[in-house]
């Protein structure tokens, strides 16, 4: 039987006895093995979720990794911080507002929605529409009158503790009722083929593709009859001019690239990287939980919180590696040599995130990188360590130094490397991924799955050449065509 698990900041925040439900604190859910070892549940996260990488954030993130179908999903909470997506949401509820809000209501109105129900009963249609669009269990929307019309001013997720006492009865009823058992795209004159937007920042310190690769991507698209346009962060309002979005800009949650991916998805575009891949790949805590659940081999790893810092050295030994959950390009990853240096560094990392990853140090001459798209391996590289350094990238004062890159065909690479990479990437989705692994004594160990992998002319295309770019653009073209067929059906 699947249990509905209400996760709240404090037990007293959820005093209701509802059949088929349990209550847990965020600390218990994040750290108690009982919740990560096969428990069948639906997590309803009623914690504070207003801090990136706070405990409420990780409840939804790890619930997703554990297959617990969280409400809200992390991406739903992130949407509340996205101005473009809020504007899109406002357009969806505008039609309801003029009839729903009385003319004499003043200049500002607040509407709460508990599982889609207004606790006051005054604006049921608006509350239901907000929940339908956003999928956050406890919401507070503020509307302001502007030029004789109501406009959405702000939207925030509430924790259970933020619900007023006089609304507790309405909250319990809404929760009981919620539980089980109880636009045509604009076209450009003269263009008939699919239009692909490529988000690219040529000034990026470590761009996803160098200029040579960007030219080859565009040439491959032309060969396939697609029209491409390089766009920048100011172009989010133009996404409905395109059929697809291809991100070649460094991605992260809370970054404008994530806003682009989410907005493009709502506009019906084919998107690579898709927002789920960005969310999952850019957080090493999520990846660890997901891969552990599916028994993908990894270096010995400890998920660190404030109460188990003293277990790092006994569990992993020295040297060990500490990783900020959203680290990338070898930044936010430290090798710790001495026991006395462990706690100060961990405490620094815990100021930014409720959870930190600690791993055993596995020295190798190079890391394997397998490039995967559409659930197929495209290329394999050996990324050698930077000269005199333990990582593939060494950051110096004004530039980065990388190790040698040796590219080979998929057929040349060890079968176990390719199979392990495919297994890990397929747990994320069917996007474009770069899977990093180490091979020690014949065993493959997963390091991470990267969305938005580096594809540079003269490196990753060393074997396939122009065929690599055509493979990637070909998948984009096919997916756009398939989307149009489904829309026309």
C-alpha positions as CSV (number, residue, x, y, z in Angstrom):
1,X,0.0,0.0,0.0
2,X,1.3,3.4,-0.9
3,X,1.5,5.8,2.0
4,X,1.0,9.6,1.8
5,X,4.0,11.0,3.7
6,X,3.6,14.6,4.9
7,X,7.0,16.1,5.5
8,X,6.8,19.2,7.7
9,X,9.4,21.4,9.5
10,X,8.0,20.5,12.9
11,X,5.5,17.7,13.9
12,X,3.1,20.2,15.5
13,X,2.7,21.8,12.1
14,X,0.7,18.8,11.0
15,X,-1.6,17.7,13.9
16,X,-4.1,15.9,11.7
17,X,-4.8,12.2,11.9
18,X,-5.6,11.1,8.4
19,X,-5.9,7.4,7.5
20,X,-3.2,6.1,5.2
21,X,-0.8,9.0,6.0
22,X,2.4,9.4,8.0
23,X,4.3,12.5,9.1
24,X,8.1,13.1,9.1
25,X,10.5,15.9,9.7
26,X,12.9,16.9,6.8
27,X,15.9,15.7,8.8
28,X,14.3,12.3,9.3
29,X,13.3,12.0,5.6
30,X,16.7,13.0,4.3
31,X,18.9,10.9,6.7
32,X,16.9,7.9,7.9
33,X,17.6,4.8,5.8
34,X,14.0,3.7,6.3
35,X,12.9,6.3,3.8
36,X,15.4,5.4,1.1
37,X,15.2,1.6,1.2
38,X,12.1,0.8,-0.9
39,X,9.4,2.5,1.1
40,X,6.4,3.0,-1.2
41,X,5.1,6.5,-0.5
42,X,3.9,9.8,-2.1
43,X,5.8,12.7,-0.5
44,X,3.8,15.8,0.2
45,X,6.4,18.4,1.1
46,X,5.0,21.1,3.3
47,X,8.3,22.5,4.5
48,X,9.8,25.9,3.8
49,X,11.1,25.7,0.3
50,X,12.2,29.3,-0.2
51,X,16.0,28.5,0.0
52,X,17.9,26.9,-2.8
53,X,19.5,23.7,-1.4
54,X,17.7,24.2,1.9
55,X,16.1,21.2,3.7
56,X,12.8,21.7,1.9
57,X,14.5,21.8,-1.4
58,X,16.3,18.5,-0.8
59,X,13.1,16.8,0.4
60,X,11.5,17.3,-3.0
61,X,14.8,16.6,-4.8
62,X,15.5,13.3,-3.1
63,X,11.8,12.2,-3.1
64,X,12.1,12.4,-6.9
65,X,15.3,10.4,-6.9
66,X,13.6,7.8,-4.6
67,X,10.6,7.4,-6.8
68,X,8.3,9.0,-4.2
69,X,6.5,11.4,-6.6
70,X,6.9,14.6,-4.6
71,X,4.4,17.4,-4.4
72,X,5.7,19.9,-5.2
73,X,8.5,18.9,-7.5
74,X,11.6,21.1,-7.3
75,X,11.0,22.5,-10.7
76,X,7.6,23.8,-9.6
77,X,9.2,25.7,-6.7
78,X,11.8,27.0,-9.0
79,X,9.1,28.3,-11.3
80,X,7.9,30.6,-8.6
81,X,11.2,32.5,-8.9
82,X,11.0,32.9,-12.7
83,X,9.7,36.2,-13.8
84,X,9.0,35.1,-17.4
85,X,7.1,32.0,-16.2
86,X,5.1,34.1,-13.7
87,X,4.1,36.4,-16.6
88,X,3.0,33.3,-18.5
89,X,1.0,32.1,-15.5
90,X,-0.6,35.5,-15.1
91,X,-2.0,35.3,-18.6
92,X,-3.6,32.0,-17.7
93,X,-5.5,33.4,-14.7
94,X,-6.3,36.9,-16.0
95,X,-9.5,35.8,-17.6
96,X,-10.8,34.6,-14.2
97,X,-9.8,37.6,-12.2
98,X,-12.2,40.3,-13.4
99,X,-15.3,38.2,-12.5
100,X,-13.8,36.6,-9.4
101,X,-12.6,39.7,-7.5
102,X,-15.2,42.3,-6.4
103,X,-14.8,45.8,-7.8
104,X,-14.7,47.2,-4.3
105,X,-12.0,44.8,-3.1
106,X,-9.4,47.6,-2.8
107,X,-6.1,47.8,-4.7
108,X,-4.6,44.5,-3.5
109,X,-6.1,41.1,-2.9
110,X,-4.5,37.9,-1.5
111,X,-5.8,34.5,-2.4
112,X,-4.5,31.3,-0.7
113,X,-4.9,27.9,-2.3
114,X,-4.6,24.8,-0.2
115,X,-4.4,21.8,-2.6
116,X,-6.4,24.0,-5.0
117,X,-9.0,25.1,-2.5
118,X,-9.5,28.6,-1.2
119,X,-9.8,28.3,2.6
120,X,-12.2,31.3,2.7
121,X,-14.4,30.0,-0.1
122,X,-14.3,33.4,-1.8
123,X,-12.3,32.6,-5.0
124,X,-12.6,28.8,-5.7
125,X,-12.0,29.0,-9.4
126,X,-8.8,31.1,-9.1
127,X,-7.5,28.8,-6.3
128,X,-8.2,25.7,-8.4
129,X,-6.6,27.2,-11.5
130,X,-3.4,28.2,-9.6
131,X,-3.0,24.7,-8.3
132,X,-3.7,23.2,-11.7
133,X,-1.0,25.3,-13.3
134,X,1.7,25.3,-10.6
135,X,1.2,22.1,-8.7
136,X,2.4,23.5,-5.3
137,X,0.2,22.3,-2.4
138,X,0.1,25.5,-0.4
139,X,0.2,28.7,-2.4
140,X,-0.3,32.4,-1.7
141,X,-1.1,34.7,-4.7
142,X,-1.2,38.4,-4.4
143,X,-3.0,40.4,-7.0
144,X,-2.8,44.2,-7.5
145,X,-5.0,46.5,-9.5
146,X,-3.2,48.2,-12.4
147,X,-4.9,50.4,-14.9
148,X,-8.4,49.1,-13.8
149,X,-7.3,45.5,-14.2
150,X,-6.1,42.9,-11.8
151,X,-2.5,41.6,-12.2
152,X,-0.6,38.9,-10.5
153,X,1.9,40.6,-8.3
154,X,3.6,37.7,-6.5
155,X,3.2,34.0,-5.9
156,X,4.9,32.0,-3.1
157,X,4.9,28.6,-1.7
158,X,3.7,28.3,1.9
159,X,4.9,25.9,4.6
160,X,2.4,24.2,6.9
161,X,3.6,26.5,9.7
162,X,2.6,29.5,7.7
163,X,-1.1,28.5,7.6
164,X,-3.1,30.7,10.0
165,X,-4.9,29.0,12.9
166,X,-8.3,30.0,11.6
167,X,-7.6,28.1,8.3
168,X,-6.3,24.8,9.9
169,X,-9.7,23.2,9.5
170,X,-9.9,24.1,5.8
171,X,-6.4,22.8,5.3
172,X,-7.2,19.4,6.8
173,X,-10.3,19.2,4.7
174,X,-8.4,20.1,1.5
175,X,-5.8,17.5,2.2
176,X,-8.4,14.8,2.8
177,X,-10.2,15.7,-0.4
178,X,-6.9,15.7,-2.3
179,X,-5.7,12.2,-1.3
180,X,-6.7,9.2,-3.4
181,X,-10.0,7.6,-2.5
182,X,-11.7,10.5,-1.1
183,X,-0.9,28.3,-29.4
184,X,0.0,28.1,-33.0
185,X,3.7,29.0,-33.5
186,X,4.6,32.2,-35.4
187,X,6.3,31.7,-38.7
188,X,8.9,33.7,-40.6
189,X,8.1,34.7,-44.2
190,X,10.1,32.7,-46.7
191,X,11.1,29.9,-44.2
192,X,9.5,26.4,-44.5
193,X,11.9,24.2,-42.5
194,X,12.0,23.9,-38.7
195,X,13.4,26.8,-36.8
196,X,16.0,26.1,-34.1
197,X,17.1,28.6,-31.5
198,X,20.6,28.0,-30.1
199,X,21.2,29.7,-26.8
200,X,24.9,30.6,-26.8
201,X,27.2,32.9,-24.8
202,X,30.5,33.4,-26.7
203,X,31.9,35.3,-23.6
204,X,31.5,32.3,-21.3
205,X,34.7,31.4,-19.5
206,X,34.1,27.7,-20.2
207,X,31.6,27.5,-23.1
208,X,29.9,24.3,-23.9
209,X,31.1,24.5,-27.5
210,X,33.9,26.5,-29.1
211,X,33.2,28.7,-32.2
212,X,34.3,25.9,-34.6
213,X,31.8,23.5,-33.1
214,X,29.1,26.1,-33.3
215,X,29.7,26.5,-37.0
216,X,29.5,22.8,-37.5
217,X,26.3,22.5,-35.6
218,X,24.7,25.2,-37.8
219,X,26.1,23.6,-41.0
220,X,24.7,20.2,-40.1
221,X,21.3,21.8,-39.4
222,X,21.3,23.5,-42.8
223,X,22.0,20.2,-44.4
224,X,18.9,18.8,-42.8
225,X,16.8,21.8,-43.9
226,X,16.6,23.5,-40.5
227,X,17.1,27.2,-40.0
228,X,19.2,28.2,-36.9
229,X,19.6,31.4,-35.0
230,X,22.0,32.1,-32.2
231,X,20.1,33.8,-29.4
232,X,21.2,35.3,-26.0
233,X,19.7,35.7,-22.6
234,X,17.6,38.7,-23.8
235,X,15.7,36.6,-26.2
236,X,13.4,34.6,-23.9
237,X,10.3,36.5,-25.2
238,X,11.0,35.3,-28.7
239,X,10.9,31.6,-28.0
240,X,7.5,31.1,-29.6
241,X,9.1,32.0,-33.0
242,X,11.0,28.7,-33.0
243,X,10.3,25.0,-33.1
244,X,13.2,23.9,-30.9
245,X,15.7,25.1,-28.4
246,X,19.3,23.8,-28.2
247,X,21.3,25.0,-25.2
248,X,25.0,25.6,-25.7
249,X,25.3,27.8,-22.6
250,X,26.4,26.7,-19.2
251,X,23.3,25.4,-17.4
252,X,22.2,25.5,-13.7
253,X,19.1,25.7,-11.6
254,X,18.3,29.3,-10.8
255,X,20.2,30.4,-13.9
256,X,18.6,32.0,-16.9
257,X,19.3,28.9,-18.9
258,X,16.9,27.0,-16.7
259,X,14.2,29.7,-17.3
260,X,14.7,29.3,-21.0
261,X,14.3,25.5,-20.9
262,X,11.2,25.7,-18.7
263,X,9.6,28.5,-20.9
264,X,10.4,26.6,-24.1
265,X,8.8,23.5,-22.8
266,X,5.6,25.4,-21.9
267,X,5.6,26.9,-25.4
268,X,5.7,23.4,-26.9
269,X,9.3,23.5,-28.3
270,X,11.6,20.5,-28.5
271,X,14.2,21.3,-25.8
272,X,17.8,20.1,-25.2
273,X,18.8,20.4,-22.4
274,X,15.3,19.8,-21.0
275,X,14.6,21.2,-17.5
276,X,14.4,17.8,-15.8
277,X,17.9,16.9,-17.0
278,X,19.3,20.3,-15.9
279,X,17.7,19.9,-12.4
280,X,18.9,16.3,-11.9
281,X,22.4,16.5,-13.4
282,X,23.4,19.7,-11.7
283,X,22.9,18.3,-8.2
284,X,25.3,15.5,-7.1
285,X,23.1,14.7,-4.1
286,X,20.2,13.8,-6.4
287,X,22.6,11.8,-8.7
288,X,24.0,9.8,-5.8
289,X,20.6,8.9,-4.4
290,X,19.3,7.9,-7.9
291,X,22.3,5.8,-8.8
292,X,22.5,4.2,-5.4
293,X,18.8,3.2,-5.7
294,X,19.5,1.5,-9.0
295,X,22.8,0.0,-7.9
296,X,25.1,1.8,-10.4
297,X,28.6,1.3,-9.1
298,X,30.2,4.5,-7.7
299,X,33.2,5.3,-5.5
300,X,32.4,4.9,-1.8
301,X,30.3,7.9,-1.0
302,X,28.8,9.5,2.1
303,X,26.0,12.0,2.0
304,X,27.1,14.5,4.7
305,X,24.9,16.6,6.9
306,X,25.6,18.5,10.1
307,X,25.3,15.5,12.4
308,X,27.6,13.0,10.6
309,X,30.7,15.1,9.8
310,X,32.7,12.9,12.2
311,X,32.0,9.8,10.0
312,X,33.8,11.1,6.9
313,X,37.3,10.0,7.7
314,X,36.4,6.6,9.3
315,X,34.2,5.8,6.4
316,X,36.2,7.1,3.5
317,X,39.8,7.4,4.7
318,X,42.3,10.0,3.6
319,X,42.7,11.7,1.2
320,X,39.0,12.1,0.4
321,X,37.1,14.4,-1.9
322,X,34.4,16.9,-0.8
323,X,31.9,18.1,-3.4
324,X,29.5,21.0,-3.4
325,X,26.2,19.5,-4.8
326,X,26.1,21.9,-7.8
327,X,29.9,22.0,-8.6
328,X,31.0,21.9,-12.2
329,X,34.2,22.2,-14.3
330,X,36.2,21.0,-11.2
331,X,35.1,24.0,-9.2
332,X,33.6,23.3,-5.7
333,X,35.5,20.0,-5.5
334,X,38.3,19.7,-3.0
335,X,40.7,16.9,-2.1
336,X,41.3,16.9,1.6
337,X,44.6,15.4,2.8
338,X,44.6,16.0,6.5
339,X,41.9,15.0,9.1
340,X,42.0,18.4,10.7
341,X,41.0,20.1,7.4
342,X,37.9,18.1,6.9
343,X,35.5,19.7,9.4
344,X,36.3,23.4,8.6
345,X,35.8,22.8,4.8
346,X,32.6,20.8,5.4
347,X,31.2,23.5,7.6
348,X,31.8,26.1,4.8
349,X,30.0,23.9,2.3
350,X,27.1,23.3,4.7
351,X,26.5,27.1,4.9
352,X,25.4,26.9,1.2
353,X,23.6,23.5,1.2
354,X,22.0,21.3,3.7
355,X,23.8,18.3,2.2
356,X,27.3,17.8,0.9
357,X,28.8,14.8,-1.0
358,X,32.0,13.2,0.4
359,X,33.8,10.5,-1.7
360,X,36.8,8.3,-1.4
361,X,39.7,9.5,-3.5
362,X,40.2,7.3,-6.6
363,X,43.4,8.3,-8.4
364,X,43.5,7.5,-12.1
365,X,45.6,8.7,-15.1
366,X,42.4,9.8,-16.9
367,X,38.6,9.8,-16.7
368,X,36.4,8.2,-19.3
369,X,33.8,10.5,-20.9
370,X,31.0,8.9,-22.9
371,X,28.8,11.2,-25.0
372,X,25.2,10.0,-25.2
373,X,22.1,11.4,-27.0
374,X,18.7,9.8,-27.6
375,X,19.9,6.8,-25.4
376,X,22.7,6.1,-27.9
377,X,26.5,6.4,-27.3
378,X,28.0,8.8,-29.9
379,X,31.7,9.3,-28.8
380,X,34.1,8.2,-26.1
381,X,37.0,10.3,-24.8
382,X,39.8,9.8,-22.3
383,X,40.2,13.1,-20.4
384,X,43.7,13.0,-18.9
385,X,44.5,14.9,-15.7
386,X,45.9,18.4,-16.1
387,X,49.7,18.5,-15.8
388,X,50.8,18.2,-12.2
389,X,47.2,18.2,-11.0
390,X,44.7,15.6,-9.7
391,X,41.7,16.8,-11.8
392,X,41.2,17.1,-15.5
393,X,40.9,20.9,-15.2
394,X,43.3,23.1,-13.1
395,X,42.1,26.6,-12.3
396,X,44.8,29.2,-12.2
397,X,44.5,32.9,-11.6
398,X,43.2,34.0,-15.0
399,X,42.7,30.8,-17.0
400,X,42.1,27.1,-16.9
401,X,44.6,24.3,-17.8
402,X,43.2,21.1,-19.2
403,X,44.8,17.7,-19.7
404,X,45.1,15.9,-23.0
405,X,41.9,14.6,-24.7
406,X,42.1,11.4,-26.6
407,X,38.9,10.6,-28.6
408,X,38.0,7.1,-29.9
409,X,35.2,5.4,-31.5
410,X,32.5,3.7,-29.4
411,X,33.6,0.3,-30.7
412,X,37.2,0.8,-29.5
413,X,36.2,1.7,-25.9
414,X,35.8,-1.0,-23.2
415,X,32.4,-2.5,-23.3
416,X,31.9,-2.1,-19.6
417,X,32.6,1.6,-19.8
418,X,30.0,2.2,-22.5
419,X,27.4,-0.1,-20.8
420,X,27.8,1.6,-17.4
421,X,27.5,5.1,-19.0
422,X,24.3,4.1,-20.9
423,X,22.8,2.6,-17.8
424,X,23.4,5.8,-15.8
425,X,22.3,8.2,-18.5
426,X,19.1,6.3,-19.2
427,X,18.1,6.8,-15.6
428,X,18.0,10.6,-16.3
429,X,16.3,10.6,-19.7
430,X,16.8,10.7,-23.4
431,X,18.7,14.0,-23.6
432,X,22.3,14.9,-24.4
433,X,24.7,13.8,-21.6
434,X,28.3,13.4,-20.9
435,X,28.9,10.5,-18.5
436,X,32.2,10.6,-16.5
437,X,33.6,7.3,-15.2
438,X,36.8,5.9,-13.7
439,X,38.1,2.4,-14.4
440,X,39.9,0.7,-11.5
441,X,41.1,-2.9,-11.6
442,X,38.6,-3.6,-14.4
443,X,35.7,-2.1,-12.5
444,X,33.8,0.9,-13.8
445,X,32.8,3.6,-11.3
446,X,30.4,6.3,-12.2
447,X,31.5,9.8,-11.2
448,X,28.7,11.9,-12.6
449,X,26.2,12.4,-15.4
450,X,26.5,15.9,-17.0
451,X,23.8,17.7,-19.0
452,X,25.1,20.2,-21.5
453,X,28.4,18.3,-22.1
454,X,31.3,20.0,-23.8
455,X,31.5,19.4,-27.5
456,X,34.4,21.2,-29.1
457,X,35.8,21.1,-32.6
458,X,39.1,19.3,-32.5
459,X,38.2,17.3,-29.4
460,X,35.0,15.3,-28.9
461,X,34.5,15.2,-32.7
462,X,38.0,13.7,-33.2
463,X,36.6,10.5,-34.7
464,X,33.2,11.3,-36.2
465,X,34.0,14.8,-37.4
466,X,31.0,16.4,-39.1
467,X,28.9,13.3,-38.6
468,X,28.8,14.0,-34.8
469,X,27.0,17.3,-35.4
470,X,24.7,15.8,-38.0
471,X,23.7,13.0,-35.5
472,X,22.8,15.6,-32.9
473,X,21.0,17.9,-35.2
474,X,19.3,14.9,-36.8
475,X,17.7,13.9,-33.5
476,X,16.5,17.5,-33.0
477,X,15.0,17.6,-36.5
478,X,13.3,14.2,-36.0
479,X,11.8,15.2,-32.7
480,X,10.5,18.5,-34.1
481,X,8.8,16.6,-36.9
482,X,7.3,14.0,-34.5
483,X,5.9,16.8,-32.3
484,X,4.3,18.4,-35.4
485,X,2.7,15.1,-36.4
486,X,1.3,14.6,-33.0
487,X,-0.1,18.1,-32.9
488,X,-1.8,17.6,-36.3
489,X,-3.2,14.2,-35.4
